[in-house]
Amino acid sequence: MALAKGTIEEITTRAARYPSKQSAIIPALWAVQHEQGYVTKDAMGEIAQILALPPSLIEATASFYSMFLTRPEGRHDVVICVNAPCMLRGADEMTAYLGQQLGVRDGQTTKDGAITWHSTIECLGACGGAPMMQVDHHFEENLTPERIDAIIQRLRRGVAPGEGAAGPEHASDRIKPSRSGGEGPSASATEPLRRKSPKRAN
Amino acid sequence: MGLKPLLTKDFHTENLEQLAVYERTGGYAGFKKALEMQPDELVELVKKSGLRGRGGAGFPTGNKWSFLPKGVYPRYLVCNADESEPGCFKDRYLMEKSPHQVLEGILIASYAIGCNLAFIYIRGEYLPQHEALEAAIEEARQAGYLGKNVLGKGYEIDVILHRGAGAYICGEETALLTSLEGYRGEPRLKPPFPAIKGLYGKPTVVNNVETVANLPHIVINGADWFGAMGTPTGKGTRVWCMSGHVNRPGNYELENGTPIRELIEEHGGGVWKNRKLKAFQPGGASMMVLLPEHLDVGLDFDAIQKAGSLAGAGAMVVMDETTCMVDAARRYVKFFHHESCGKCTPCREGTFWMSNLFDRFEAGDAKATDVDLLLDIGYSIDGRSFCPLGDASTWFPRSVIKFFRDEFLEHVSEKGCPFKRTAQEAVA
């Protein structure tokens, strides 16, 4: 699949801003993944042509970073953290529950093609709201079985992450030692464009 | 001592992420003042303030700036927003709530070191924060804070926001620079340090998000004002990320030197479920475990180091009496194994074997001698790799073995995790 004109333009514009066009490799991979959902070898070849760099260099870089996907996944990505700070607050139980509710194993996609889920040992940076998971780049914190149910339902209905999710206060946003800090869900909760979540094998 | 909102003082102001609101709270006054000063004066000011880097190593910021070789241009400033240390979530908060504060700090640092092109390397997972910064850069550009002739003062500066793609190693400054150049994020040997040979082989300063966020306040209020806060070797405040078994986890900005006890018991509301404190980690995944007897140590780089751990990136992970220390260490070791870039054999292979051994303990397949085998592997990694990732992978497990060796042996004698068994019995 040839890259869209807009993607090619984005890559050349980015490349012109950097002192070295090679710095545009990661932005180019993002642009491709944004457009196509994942990055094929052909697309990497196109990036190489646009930037006038060897394809091997693009592949070497792409294969290092875990967020670049090389195959299609479900319409939504759900990544649940199992690192120690999340483990301390019940991440293992939530992970088991999530897997059970989705009916597929870690790394797999549900039969309706709606959700690909996996656990990750990489900390996602929301330990104050542990246990947490990332749903298409939106952080869902303070998980409970009930919240997981609601999120799955929402995703299956096709509602964008963050929308209509009046969850509890985001603990990791708290700055004052008060429970009524008035911190609602983050202002940037909605995802304007669908971008893929990291691919992590645990 | 105690709560001291400096960076976070206006965080309850609505729409602080918007330029006009940020300016109303005094925003960009620091950059305007800085532009009236000579760059060297700024470097001296920051040196005198005693500001130390908030990314983990605690290196004095002004000194870092002054290492740039005279007369070598171009030179670059890179803001390290690749926050990935397990337990750490302060930069995310600082960028999302007040992206202009971070940007203003970057502009001040850039002007001070004579740089005309700055970068923000933000981790790929932080998309909302990426968008907040992107919008802030655009607003600042429209307002004339960025561009060819900033506020008519003849200074040129542009800021490029660069999104990472999922690699903890890129938080290490040389790996970050390699990644920014488009390569696989592998670290480089130091020396030469980035100040001499950094991005594209040019003199480069890498500063953490929280570090640069301090700069507007230092410029406005002066070095003496900043120096009056904190401890003799740890001036100012820090935003502590508290997680784990406390009643109120979250970010708390405290004056340096505040006792750990105050953070956990007062601000965090103490250990949850009326349980007892077993251990805590003051610096995130990398750092050694401390015990309840260390609760009166101050939150300060030097004090925590003296107590046997490191303050690192300011992440306080609290563990109650029901915590399996072996499993906690296992998670961290698996994390480091996963994130090892593979460049250095001791780290790549060592973290793999440590991870395997920890799995054996949890599964009940380990032998008593495996405890010392773990230590042995740890010694073979520490100090034998290019960057601190390998070293740091061994610090927490080794400290856990030191204080909780009995727990490892219980895993052997009971052929499995005694804590999980207790939990299951409690449920049944």
Interface residues (C-beta under 8 A of the other chain):
Chain A: R17 Y18 P19 S20 Q22 S23 A24 I25 I26 P27 L29 W30 L57 A60 T61 S63 F64 Y65 S66 M67 F68 V82 N83 A84 P85 M87 L88 R89 I121 E122 C123 L124 G125 A126 C127 G128 G129 A130 Q134 H137 H138 A171 S172 D173 R174 I175 K176 P177 R179 G181 G182 S186 A187 S188 A189 E191 P192 R195 S197 P198 R200 N202
Chain B: L3 P5 T8 F11 H12 E17 P74 E83 S84 E85 P86 G87 C88 F89 R92 Y93 E96 K97 L117 R123 G124 E125 Y126 L127 P128 Q129 E131 A132 D158 I160 H162 R163 G164 A165 G166 A167 Y168 S179 L180 E181 G182 Y183 R184 G185 Y200 C241 M242 S243 G244 H245 R248 P249 G250 N251 Y252 E253 E266 H267 G268 G269 A285 A315 V317 V318 M319 T323 D327 A328 R331 Y332 K334 F335 H338 E339 C341
